[in-house]
Amino acid sequence: MSDEPVILINMLKVKPGKQDALIALLQQNTETVIRTLHGWKTTRLIAAKDGAGVVIYSEWETPAAVEAMRSDPRMQAYFPKIMELASLDSMVGSAVFGQTR
C-alpha cells in the first residue's frame, strides 16, 4: 500500500442563503460519521467567500475506503439532507504536484 493518500474532492454549489446550514451539516457528518470510518485520514471544509459554495477536501488510505464510505448507511442518510442545500460534483484522485513556501 502506498503512503500517498487518495484524495476525494467534493464541490458543492450552495443554494442561496444556505452555506452556513450546509457547513454545519457537513461538520456534524464529519464529526459523527466520517471520522469513524476505516481508511479516513483528514477532512477540510473550504467555504467560498461569496457564500455560493463549499469544497470538501478529504484524504483516504485507499479507493476502496472511499467506496465503503459512500455505501455506508449512515453516510447515505446524509446525502438527501446535503442535496436539499446544494448540488454536488465529486472526483477521486491523487496529488501529482505540490509546492510549499
C-alpha positions in Angstrom: 0.0 0.0 0.0 1.3 3.4 -1.0 1.8 6.1 1.7 0.2 8.6 -0.7 -3.4 9.3 0.2 -6.3 9.0 -2.1 -7.8 12.5 -2.4 -11.6 13.0 -2.6 -12.8 16.4 -3.6 -16.5 17.3 -3.3 -17.5 20.6 -4.8 -20.9 21.8 -3.6 -22.8 24.6 -5.2 -24.9 26.0 -2.4 -28.5 27.2 -2.7 -28.7 31.0 -1.9 -28.5 31.7 1.8 -27.8 28.0 2.7 -24.0 28.0 3.1 -23.9 28.2 6.9 -26.5 25.4 7.2 -24.5 23.2 4.8 -21.3 23.8 6.7 -23.0 22.9 10.0 -24.4 19.7 8.4 -21.0 18.7 6.9 -19.2 19.4 10.1 -21.7 17.3 12.1 -21.4 14.5 9.5 -17.6 14.6 9.6 -17.5 14.5 13.4 -20.1 11.8 13.9 -19.7 9.5 10.8 -16.7 10.2 8.6 -14.1 10.2 11.3 -15.2 6.8 12.5 -14.8 5.1 9.1 -11.9 2.8 8.2 -9.3 4.4 5.9 -10.2 8.1 6.7 -7.2 10.4 7.2 -8.4 14.0 7.2 -11.1 16.4 6.0 -11.1 20.1 5.4 -14.2 22.2 4.6 -13.4 25.3 2.4 -16.1 27.9 2.2 -16.5 30.4 -0.7 -16.3 34.0 0.4 -19.4 34.8 -1.7 -21.5 32.1 0.0 -22.0 30.2 -3.2 -20.1 27.1 -2.5 -18.2 24.7 -0.2 -15.4 22.3 -1.1 -14.8 19.2 0.9 -11.2 18.1 0.7 -10.6 14.7 2.3 -7.8 12.1 2.3 -8.3 8.4 2.5 -6.0 5.4 2.6 -7.4 3.6 -0.5 -10.0 4.0 -3.2 -11.9 1.1 -1.5 -12.1 3.2 1.6 -13.8 6.0 -0.4 -16.3 3.5 -1.9 -17.0 2.0 1.6 -17.7 5.5 2.9 -20.1 6.2 0.1 -22.0 2.9 0.7 -22.1 3.2 4.5 -25.8 3.5 5.6 -25.0 6.4 8.0 -23.4 8.3 5.1 -26.3 7.5 2.7 -28.7 9.0 5.3 -26.8 12.3 4.9 -27.0 12.6 1.1 -30.6 13.7 0.9 -30.0 16.4 3.6 -27.0 17.6 1.7 -28.9 17.7 -1.6 -31.6 19.9 0.0 -28.9 22.6 0.4 -26.6 22.1 -2.5 -25.7 20.3 -5.7 -22.7 18.1 -5.7 -19.8 17.2 -8.0 -17.1 14.8 -7.0 -13.7 13.5 -8.0 -11.2 11.0 -6.6 -7.6 11.4 -7.5 -4.0 11.7 -6.2 -1.7 14.5 -5.9 0.5 14.9 -8.9 2.2 18.2 -8.0 2.6 20.3 -4.8 4.7 23.2 -3.7 5.0 24.8 -0.4 6.7 28.0 0.6 
